Every structure is written in C-alpha cells, then in structure tokens.
C-alpha cells in the first residue's frame, strides 16, 4: 500500500476542526475565574509575594523629602541656569527655591531624610530610595494613568490587575486586588481597572477619597451584607440567578462569566470580610502605632492597618491612597503654600507609614511584602506663585521597602538642582518591570492578547533595575 504525503493545504483542511477546538478550549479556560483566580506559579523564584502601594496623590516634592540639594540651597533666589522643560504652569515659574526643611542622615545607612518625616526616618535602613524616577506627563490625569497603568494616553489594565492576572489570589474569599479610598478624579476608576483583562482582575474599591474610616469599618464594601435575608435564602436566590446567567453565558462572553463569579465572591466575602475589617480585634498599642488614636493620622492610619490585615490574609495587591477631594484643601499638590501644605500633609501619613513598616517587620511579613511609596511626579526646584512648586515628571523620588530590594540604599540621582534624572534613569516602565521582577514575573512574558497583538504592563519598553535588587 502506498501512502500519499498530504500537502500543506490538505493538512490545514483536515486539521481545521482541531484548531477550532484548541481555540475553544483556551477561551473556556480564560473564562473560568475559579481557575484564573487560583494561586499561580511565578516565572521564577519570587522575592515578594504581595505588594502594598502607598500612593501620595498630588505629587510630593522630592526636594523637600528624600533628595536634598546643596546647590539649590546655595543658589536660592537666583535664576535657573538652564532652560526649564515644559511645565504645567510654565509662565508662572520664578527663581530657585531652596527647601525650607532640614535634612539629617539617619540610621546606619546614613540616608538623608527631611524633618517632614521624623517617624519614617527611623526606618531609613529599610528603605530603598529611587531618586531617578521619570514620567511623561506634566498633568495629574495623564501622570496618574501612567503610574497606575503604564499608559497616559489609552485605557490599559492597572498594575494591580496585571499582578492579579499573573499570580492569582492566595485567598478565594477576598479579592486579589483591593484599593482603599482611591481618588475619583484624575482618571478615577481607570486607575484600578482591568481594562481588556477579564473583569475579575479589576481592583475592588473600599470607599473613595472623601469616605471616613469610621464609616468604612462598619460597611467597608457597598451592598456586601444582605438586607432582610438569611444565608440560606440568599444562597437559593443566588443559585437561581446563576442558572439564568449561565443560560446566556457563552465562551465568548467572559464579562458575563466574570459577573457570575463576582456574585459568588461577594457571597463568600460575607463570611470573611467583616472580620478582616474589624480592627477592634487589634490591641490599643497596635492602633496607636498606626496613629488611630489621633484625629489627623486616623484616616491614613486605618488604611495602613487594613493593608497589613489584608496582605496577611493573602490579598495580592493593596493600595492605600492619601488623596485630596472637594472640600479638602490638604494635599501634596503645593503650587503655593508649600510650607503649610507639605507640613500638614506629611503629618497625616508619617506615623502610619512608619507604623506599617515596623509592624510588617515585627511580624516577619516585610521579608516577602514589597512596599512602594510615591506620587505621580515630583516638583520643580524653581518657585511658583512665590512659595510653591510646579509639577516635575523629569526627575523625582519614590521608594521601596521590603522583599527583594536593597535596604538602606539610594538608587539613581537627579542633577544639582533636582530637575532631571541624570544617573540610572528609572522610567515608570522600568519601575513596573522591576516590581514584576521582584514578584517573580518576567514583564516580557506577562502578556495578554487583545486587538490583534500581545499587550503587557510595560508595553514595548521597560528594564529591570537589577542594581537596586538585593
């Protein structure tokens, strides 16, 4: 018997149904949140298991917090000796403005920290200061979007969603990504959106910028608790809704499948979430450590304490936001009144941040928890409106602490006046690549197919800053 070798055309025709079945299997797998949200192996051995992002909405001044400039002090009141780059309010920029705060070298590492942060300064030996951050937008909206999603022009999945997509969740009764009191302005929900990733990877907001901690303690997530129903009645009702939903669900409708699973997650959360948000179980000493005993530190202190409680229960990514909102004139966006605004705003977060770092360390959690601090940009070395500073995305500071980073270490540098990053420039794409690397994820391999191409958090850029990794 002779066997004819099939042509390429014959082979494709014979196997066409098989290719379709492979595609269907992939779609069914992608639409199964129970599998998608399960803990997943990383690409390589991780240094960190989870992330806490302390977001300082408005843009704290690096020149007044973690990047002192002797040259700026010496030339105070003189004109900037080079052409200023484009600014948000370029026609209002004045002369060089020295920092009104003193810096002291702290800890064995000798890292200089401003007197704005006396409590964070006691943790200097745990900090890895990133002095060479660079972004692309001088406006809050674009800068927030880029920091959170990697893009300042298009809607993209947030970094918390990418982390949840890459690693799944360690607790099936809580969301993998929670954002506490996020700002509704400057991109709003887009900053914690999953965009084109399946909807079950999006962040779950707990309150918003103007929400009060005391209110959120009793009702952290809207509509979480059923009204006038027993658990059995709710389970019966939920099962009926799910049956109707599944009749409509198809492999090409992952959003409906995600909606079905969101009901299931909410049902499971009813048993666990109330206990997680019940801080009355914490000792008086712990609550004081986070500043819950003082009115001016209570709001952000509650967020930081909740971040510790959520991460120790397996939540993969927690974001705490110090934000400003209508009716609240305190924030980092100090176009004028730099001294008043930065003094007051720093006093809101200094004790809680130090409390979080010390509490994580004492519980052995800091060794596998990555803490990231910073805003959407820094501020200019020249004055605006007499005693303020404008936006500066060309060179500014963020810091990391905990799993995988060198403690008591300074990475990168800005120029003599703190305007541009000049050594080991760290673009936001590089920050994201490094964060994923510490979580054991290769940013080049963490992709998702959409609109005919593979997307990733770092888009077509990004380099891991290996020099800052322990």
N, C-alpha and C positions, 0 to 999 in steps of 0.2 A: 504494500500500500504506500502510495506517495502522499506526502503532507505538503500542502502549499503554505509557504510563509505569508501570513497576512500583510497586506500593505498598511501604511500608516493610516490611510483613510478607513480601511476595514476595521482596524484596531479601535479607532475612535468611535466608529459606528457601533461595534459590538459592546464597547465598554461604557457607552453614554449613560445608560441607566445606573451603572455603578458609580460614576462621578456624581450623578444627582443624589444618590443615596448618601455618599460621603458628605455632600453639602448639607443635606437634611440633618444628618447626624450632628454635624457641627453646630447647626442652628439650634437643634433641640438641646444640645449641651449648653450653648450660650444662654438659652432661655430658662435654664433651671437654676434659680437663685440659691436653692438649698445646697447645690454643689458649688456654685460660684462663690458663695459667701463662706464656705468652709475654709479653714486654715490651709494655705497653700505653701509648698516648699519654695524657698527663695532660689535665685540663680546660683548663689554661692553662699558660704557661711556668713551670716549677718553679724554685725556688731551691735545693732539695735533691733529691738522687737517692735517698738512703738514710738510715736512722736507726740510731743506737746509743743504746739506753736503759740507763743505769746506775742500776739500781734498788736503793735502800737500804732493805731490809726492816726494819720496826720503827718507822720514823719518827724521823729525826734532828731534833734541836732547832734550829729556825731562829734562836732567840735566842742560841745558842752557836756558830753557824757563819757566817751571812751577813746577819743582821738585828740589829745591836746596838741596845740601848735605854738611853739615858742616864737616862731617867725611872725605869726599872726598877732601875738601879744606885743612884740617889739614894734610892728608896723601899724598898730592900731590908729585909726583915723586917716591913714594915707590912702591914696587911690590904689585899686587893684593893678598890679604891674603888668598885666596881660589882658587880652581881650576876653571878656566874660562870655561863656557859651550861652545859647538861648535859655531864657528863664521864663517862669510863669508870669512874673511881673517885672520884665526886664527894664522897663522905663522908670522903675521906682528904686533901682539899686543904687546904694550910696557907697561910702568908704568902707575900708576894712574894719571889722568889728571883733575885738578880742572877746574871749569867753569871760563872763563875769564870775565864773565859779573856779575855785581852786581844785587842782588835781593832786592826788597823793598816790605814791606807789604802794600797792597793797599785797599782802601775802608773801610767801617765799618767791613767787614768780616775779614780783615787783611790777605787775601790770598797773598802769596809772588809771585811776577811776575818779570821776568827778565827785565833788561833795554832794551833788544831787542824789547820789545813790550810796549812802553810808552803809546800808544793810547788804545790798548786792555786793558791795566792795569786800565784805567779809567772806564772800565766796569766790574771790578773784582767782584762786588757784584751781577752781573747777571750770573756769571759762576759757573758751577758745574764741578770741576776738577776731572777727573778719573785717578788717579795716579797708578793704578794697572792693566793696560792692559797687556794681554798676547796673543801672537800668536804662530804659529807652524813652520814658515818658516824663514830662515835667508837670503833668496834671494828675490829680488824685485818681480820677476814674481809670485812666489807662495804666497808671502805676500799680494800683490795687489789682487790676485784672492780670497784669504781667506777673506780679509776685505770686498770686494765687493759682494762675492757670498756665503761665508761660507765654501768653499772648496778650498784647494790649490792643489788638485790632479785631479779633474774632472770638466768638464764644468757644471755649475749649474746656475739657474736663479739669477740675481743680486738682491740686496736688494731693489733697486728702482722698479724692476719688481714685486717683491713679494708685495710691498706696493700697487702698482697699481692694482695687482690682488686681493688683499684683500679689497681695499677701492674704487676702480674705480676712476673716474675723476669728478671733480666739474665743468669742462668746456669742453663741447663736441667739441669745436672749436680749442682746443690746446691739445697736447699730455699730458698724465698724468705724464710722466717721461721725463725730459729733462736734458741732461748733456752738460755743457758749456766747450768748448775747452778741451776735455778729451785727455789724453795721448794715443798715438797709440802703444807704447811699453809696455812691461811687461804685456801681456795678451790682450792689445788693446780692441777690441770690445767685447771680452768675459766679460769684467768688467761692461758692461751695457746691456748685452744680456739677453733675456728672456729664452734662452736655450729651455727646453721642455715645458715651459708655452706657451700658444698661442702667436703668434708673435706680436700681437697688444699691449702686455705689455712691449715690449722692450723699452730701452731708445732711445730718438731721439737726436743725437749729433748736436750741433751747433758749427761748426768749429772744429778744432783739436788743439793740443798743440802749434803749430807754427803759428796759424792764428792770424791776427791782429784785434783788436776790431774795428778799424775804417772801416775795410772791412766788418766785420760781421754786422755792423749797417745797411748797405745798402742791404746786401744779407745774412741774418743770416742762412737760411736753403737752401741748394743747390737745384736748379730747382723748388723752390716754386712758383715763378712768371712765368706765361706763356709768351712765346715769339711770338708776331705777332698774337695773338688771342683775340677776345672779350670774355667776360664771357659767353655769350650765345653760342658761338662756342665751347668753352671748355666744357660747360655743355652737349651739344649734343654729342661731341666726347667721353666724359666720360661715358655717358649713353650707347653708342654703345659698348664701351669696357666692361662695366659691364655686358651687356647682353651676350656677348661672354664668359666672365669669368664664369657667373652663369650657362651656359650650361655645363661647365666642372666641376663645383663645386659639391661636394658630402659631406654628413655629416662626412665622414672620412678624409676630406681634409681641416682641419681648416686653414692651411697655405694659401691656395688659397683664402679662405674667408677673412682671415686677410689682404691679399694683396688687395682684392677688397675694404675693408674698409679703407685701408691706402690711396687709391686714393681719397675716399670720404673725409677723414680727411684733406688731403692736399688741397682739393678744398675749404673746409670750412676755413682752416687756412689762405688762401689768403686774406680773408676779415679782420681777426683779428690780425694775426701775425705781419704785418708791423707796426701797431700802437703800439703793445707791445714793439717792438724793437726800436721804435723811441724815443730816450732819449732826443731829442731836446725839448720835452714837459716838461722835468724836469727843475726846477729852477737852476740858477747858484749856489745858496747856496747848493742845494742838490747834484749837481755834484761835488762841492768842498768837501762836506762831505765824498764822496766816493773816493776822490783823482783823479778824472778825469782831474783835472787841472794840474797835474804833470806827466811827462813822465814815471817816474819809478813806479807810482802807477796806471796809467791809465788802463793797461791791466786787472789786477785783480779787480780794482775798477769797471770796466764795468761789469764784471761777477757778482759781488756782487749786483750792482744796478739792473741788469737784474733778479737776483734771487728774489729780493723784488718785482719787477714788475710782474714776472711770478706767484709767490705764491699768490699775492693779486688778481690775476685773476683766481685762482682755480687750478693751476698746483700742483699736489700732492707731487712730489719729484723733487727737483732741485739740481744738483751737480755742484759746481764750482771747478775747478782744477788749482792749481798752479803747473805747470809741467816743466820739462826740456826736451829738444829735440836737435837734431843735430844742432850745431852752437850756442847753448845757454849754456854757462858754469856756469850759476847761478842756483842753486838748493839746496835742503836740504841734498843731499847725500854727506856729507862732510867727505870723507875718508882722506882727507888732507885739508889744508887751512880752518879749521873750522871757524876762526875769520872772514876771508874775505867772505866766502860763506854764513854763517848764518847771518852776519850783512847785507849783500846786499839782501838776500832773504827775511828776516824778514821785511826789509824796503819796499818791494814790496806789502806786504799783511797787515801790521799793520794798516795803515789808513783805507783801505777798509773794513776790518773786523769790526773795531770799528764803522765805519760809518754805516754798515749794522745793527749791534746790536742796535745802537741809533735810527736809522730810523725806524726799526721794532717796537721798544718800543714806540716811539713818535706817531706812527700811530695805536697803540693798536694791532699790529699783533704778537708781541712777546709772548703774553699770550696764543696763540694757534698755534704757529710755533716753531718747535724744530730745533735748530741749532746744528750741530755736526761738530767738528773740529778735525783734526788729520791726521797722515800719516800711512803708512803700518807697521811701527815699530819705536822704538826709537834708541838710540845709546849707545855705551859702555862707561863705566867710565874710561877705560884704553885707552891710546893713540894708534893711528895707523899712521904710516908714520910721526911720530914726532908731528904733530899738528892737527891730525884729529881723528875721532871716527868711529868705525865699526858699522855694523847693530846689533841691540839688540831687539829681539822679546820677551824676558823673563820678562820684566817689563818696561813699558813706559807709556806715558801720552796722553790722548785725553781729550777733554772737550765738555760738552753740555751746552746749554743755552736755556731759554725759557720755553715752555709749559711742565709742569709736573715734572720738576726737581728742586731740592732744590737750590736756588740761594746762591752764596757766600759760597759754600760748597765744602769740599775736601773728596773724596771717595777713600778709599784704600791707600796703601803705598808700596813703594819698600824698599829694605834693606838699610843699612847705606851708601852704595856706589851707589845705584840706578841700580843694575844689575838685581835683581829678584823681582818680586811682592811677598810680604810676608803677606799682610793683605788685605782681601776681594779681592782675585784674580778675575779679570774680563776677562775671555777668550772672544775672538771675538764672540763665540756663545752666551755668556751672554750679550754682547753688543747688538747683534741683537735681542735677546729675550726681552731686556729692551726697545729698540727702538720700537718694535712692540707693547709692552705693553702700552707705552705712547700714541700710536695711537689707542688704544682700541682693539688690536688684540692679541689673545692668540696664541703664537707661536706653541703650541702643536696642535691647531685646524686648523691653516692655512696650509693646506696640498694640494698636487696635485698628483693624481695617474699617475704613469709613470713606465713602465718596470716592472710591477708586484708588485709595492709597493707604499706606500704614501711617498712623499718627502716633506720636509719643509726647510725653510731657515736655521734653527738651526740643521738640520739633526737629530741625535739621542741624542743631548746634549742641553745645554742652560738653564740658570736660570735667572730669573728676579732679578735685583739688587734693591730690594724694599727700602733699606736704603737711596738711593740717590733720590728716588721719593718723590715729595712734597705731 
